[in-house]
Amino acid sequence: MIRLMHAKLHRAKITACNVDYMGSLTIDPLWMKEVGILPLEEVQVVNVTNANRFVTYAIPGTPGAGEIEPNGACAHLCSEGDIVIIYAMESVPRHQVVDGGHVARVLVFDGDGTTSLLRQTVNTDGSEFSFDSHDVAQEGLATV
């Protein structure tokens, strides 16, 4: 078994910190669905603003509210407005990746309120591997 990233929210902004709430990370469920993070799934959080890191689990907030809120003890590691990277890993049999590749979805927050969805893929022919990262909105568009 190997562990590979399968979902990431890149450069999301902390909207609130709730120390007096049972530990977890509240995430807008529309974003969770877009990248494939399940409720109660373990997530790792890297605070780009202050370099703190923590592991917790995701819970869905209000759809469309844009919430990213650390709860409980991990709320001490962030402040409202901090920029974070949130990612989820999965364990996959190595031969499954060698035989069929792997796909991860990454929602990138651009700082101005817009997002873009990337599809990152790993493929291999058994001896060499390739990695590709591209904007899902560009899929199917012909190159000129």
C-alpha positions as CSV (number, residue, x, y, z in Angstrom):
1,M,0.0,0.0,0.0
2,I,1.1,3.5,-0.7
3,R,-0.5,6.8,0.4
4,L,-1.4,9.3,-2.3
5,M,-3.1,12.7,-2.1
6,H,-6.6,12.4,-3.6
7,A,-8.2,15.8,-2.7
8,K,-6.9,19.2,-2.0
9,L,-8.2,22.7,-1.3
10,H,-5.2,25.0,-2.2
11,R,-4.9,28.4,-0.5
12,A,-8.3,28.6,1.1
13,K,-9.0,31.3,3.6
14,I,-9.9,30.7,7.2
15,T,-13.3,32.3,7.8
16,A,-13.6,31.7,11.6
17,C,-12.0,29.9,14.4
18,N,-14.2,28.1,17.0
19,V,-12.2,27.1,20.1
20,D,-15.4,26.1,22.0
21,Y,-16.6,23.5,19.5
22,M,-15.8,19.8,19.3
23,G,-12.7,19.4,17.3
24,S,-12.9,19.2,13.5
25,L,-12.6,21.4,10.4
26,T,-15.8,22.9,9.0
27,I,-15.7,23.1,5.2
28,D,-18.2,24.3,2.7
29,P,-19.8,21.0,1.5
30,L,-19.9,22.2,-2.1
31,W,-16.1,22.4,-2.0
32,M,-15.9,19.0,-0.3
33,K,-18.0,17.4,-3.0
34,E,-16.0,19.1,-5.8
35,V,-12.7,17.5,-4.7
36,G,-14.1,14.3,-3.1
37,I,-13.6,14.9,0.7
38,L,-16.1,13.0,2.7
39,P,-17.7,14.0,6.0
40,L,-15.6,12.7,8.9
41,E,-12.6,12.0,6.5
42,E,-9.2,12.7,8.0
43,V,-7.6,15.9,6.5
44,Q,-4.2,17.5,7.0
45,V,-4.0,21.2,7.2
46,V,-1.0,23.4,6.5
47,N,-1.3,27.0,7.5
48,V,0.6,29.0,4.9
49,T,0.4,32.2,6.9
50,N,2.1,30.9,10.1
51,A,3.5,27.4,9.2
52,N,1.4,25.5,11.7
53,R,0.3,22.0,10.7
54,F,-2.4,19.8,12.1
55,V,-4.5,16.7,11.4
56,T,-8.3,16.6,12.0
57,Y,-11.4,15.5,10.3
58,A,-13.8,17.3,7.9
59,I,-17.4,18.2,8.7
60,P,-19.7,19.9,6.2
61,G,-20.8,23.5,6.9
62,T,-23.5,25.4,5.2
63,P,-23.6,24.8,1.4
64,G,-22.4,27.9,-0.5
65,A,-21.3,29.8,2.6
66,G,-17.6,29.4,1.9
67,E,-16.7,28.2,5.3
68,I,-13.3,27.0,6.3
69,E,-13.4,26.9,10.2
70,P,-11.0,25.0,12.5
71,N,-12.8,23.9,15.6
72,G,-11.6,22.9,19.1
73,A,-7.9,22.8,19.8
74,C,-6.8,23.3,16.2
75,A,-8.6,26.7,16.2
76,H,-5.6,27.9,18.3
77,L,-3.3,27.2,15.3
78,C,-5.1,29.6,12.9
79,S,-6.6,33.1,12.8
80,E,-9.4,34.4,10.6
81,G,-7.9,35.4,7.3
82,D,-5.1,32.9,7.3
83,I,-4.4,31.0,4.1
84,V,-4.3,27.2,4.4
85,I,-3.8,24.1,2.3
86,I,-6.2,21.3,3.2
87,Y,-5.5,17.8,1.7
88,A,-6.8,14.3,2.1
89,M,-4.7,11.1,1.5
90,E,-5.8,7.6,0.6
91,S,-4.1,4.3,0.8
92,V,-3.9,2.5,-2.5
93,P,-2.3,-0.8,-3.5
94,R,0.9,0.1,-5.4
95,H,0.1,-2.3,-8.2
96,Q,-3.3,-0.5,-8.7
97,V,-1.5,2.8,-9.4
98,V,1.1,1.1,-11.6
99,D,-1.7,-0.7,-13.6
100,G,-4.3,2.0,-13.7
101,G,-2.8,5.3,-12.6
102,H,-4.2,7.7,-10.0
103,V,-6.3,10.9,-10.1
104,A,-6.5,13.7,-7.6
105,R,-8.7,16.8,-7.6
106,V,-7.4,20.2,-6.5
107,L,-9.5,23.2,-6.0
108,V,-7.3,26.3,-6.2
109,F,-8.4,29.5,-4.5
110,D,-7.1,32.5,-6.5
111,G,-7.3,35.1,-3.7
112,D,-9.9,37.2,-5.5
113,G,-12.8,34.9,-4.8
114,T,-12.5,32.8,-7.8
115,T,-11.5,29.1,-7.9
116,S,-10.2,26.7,-10.6
117,L,-10.3,22.9,-10.4
118,L,-7.2,21.0,-11.4
119,R,-7.1,17.3,-12.2
120,Q,-3.7,15.8,-11.3
121,T,-2.9,12.4,-12.7
122,V,-0.1,9.9,-12.3
123,N,0.3,7.2,-15.0
124,T,2.9,4.6,-15.5
125,D,3.9,2.0,-18.1
126,G,5.3,-0.2,-15.4
127,S,8.8,1.3,-15.5
128,E,8.4,5.0,-16.1
129,F,5.8,7.3,-14.6
130,S,4.2,10.5,-15.9
131,F,2.6,13.3,-13.9
132,D,0.1,15.8,-15.4
133,S,-1.8,18.7,-13.8
134,H,-4.3,20.6,-15.8
135,D,-7.3,22.9,-15.4
136,V,-10.5,20.9,-15.7
137,A,-12.1,23.8,-17.6
138,Q,-9.5,23.3,-20.4
139,E,-10.4,19.6,-20.9
140,G,-11.6,18.9,-24.4
141,L,-10.4,22.2,-25.8
142,A,-8.4,22.0,-28.9
143,T,-4.9,23.5,-28.9
144,V,-4.3,26.1,-31.6
